[in-house]
Amino acid sequence: MGSILEAPTIHRNLPTVLLAGGVGGALMARALSRCLTPDDLTVVVNVADDDRIYGVHVAADLDTVVYTLAGVEGPHGWGIAGDTFVVMDQLSDLGLETGFRLGDRDLATCLRRTALLDSGATLSAATAGLCEFLGVRVTVLPASNDPVRTKIHTAGGERLDFQEYFVARGHRDEVIEVDFAGADRAQPSSGVLDAIRAAGLVVIAPSNPPLSIWPILAVPGIREAVAIKDLVVAVSPLFSGKALKGPADRVMASLGLPPGNGGVLAAYDGLLSHLVVDQGDVDDESLSEPGLTVIAADTRLGDVEAAERFGSWVCALAEAS
C-alpha cells in the first residue's frame, strides 16, 4: 500500500467526473471543487432517492450536493443552514405526518423544481437553475432525467420506498436485496456519458455503495463507460469497517458483500484502478488484487482544509499516471 503525499492545490486541464450520493458524495464534491477549475469537474448524482413528498419533487442527493457546493448546507450535511420550519409545523398542527422535514427554503427549492418538471422541463434543467441561483459553477448532473427509484427488500418481507426505509424507519430494517425500479428503461442525462468519456479521472465518492452508487451504475451505459477508463479511484466510506454515518456497513453485510473495505472493493468489482482507504485500515491485507492500487489516507472530509488537501492529492494521482 502507498501513503498520502502533499500535492499542489490547483489542478488545471484535468477533466474529472465524480459519482456521488448523500453527504459523503457532497463532501467529496466540495473537496474536488477546491482543487479543480469549474470547467474540469462534473458531478454525476444519484436520483434513485427522489420522491414525491408533500406534493413536491424532493431530490435529496442533488440538493445535498448543490447546497454543499454553495456553502449553505445545514449542520448535519443536508438541508439549508439556518432554515425555518414554519410550513412543517403548520402541516403537523393540521394533522399531517411530518417525519420527513423540509425547511421553508428547502421546500421552496422543491416547489420550484416541481413546477419546472410539471411544465415539461428536465431534472437536469431544474438542477442547472438551482446551481445558477446559488452561484455554483461546477456542472452537476442527475444520473438520469428518467425516474429511477431504489426499492428496499427487507428481512421482514417488505419492499420499501427508499425514503420510507431511510427516514421514516431510520434505516433500521435489515436489507436483503435492493432493486432500482425504472433503471432498465432509463437513459443517462445529457452530458453524463460525454463527461465520463472525456475524463482523465473518475472518482467514486465515499458514498454508500449499494444505496448511492449502484443506482447510478444501474443506468444503462454509465457502468460500461466507467469500466473502460484507466483511472477510476474509489474512496471508501468505511473506518475500521464501519460507516461514520448511515448504514453502509450494515447494508453491505446483509447483501452478502465481504466485511470492511473488501466489501467496498467487491461492490465495484471490475471498475477500480485505485481504492483509497482510511489510514486506520492500512494493514488490511484482504485488499490485495492484481491491477489494483490501495492507498491509505485520512479520508475524513468534514474539515474543509483537510478535504481540500485530500482532493488535491486525488487529482495528483491522475497527473502522475
Summary of the structure (lengths in Angstrom):
residues: 321
radius of gyration: 18.8
end to end distance: 16.6
largest distance: 60.1
contacts: 1128
relative contact order: 0.18
helix: 40%
strand: 21%
